Each structure stands twice: as C-alpha cells, then as structure tokens.
C-alpha cells in the first residue's frame, strides 16, 4: 500500500498541492467557454468583484 507519508517523501508536498487542481487541456477547453467575461463599470477598470 502506498501511504501518504511515502508519497510526501518521494514526490514532495509541493508537487501534491500543485497537482490537486490541475485540469487536462481537453477538460479546460470545454469549461473555458462557460466562464462569463468580467465586466466593470469603473472608468479605469478597477473595483473588481471578488
């Protein structure tokens, strides 16, 4: 069994964190058109909603 401690030692905790939210290009290609464009009413383009 490959436990979490062995994975941290062999791959490093940073690589685990980086891979957690990684998406394939194919999946991103399907999701990107669904994200609406951010529009702002501020003349300088600031005051971005969070």
Secondary structure by P-SEA (a helix, b strand, c coil): cccaaaaaaaccaaaaaaacccccaaaaaaccccbbbbbbcccccccccc
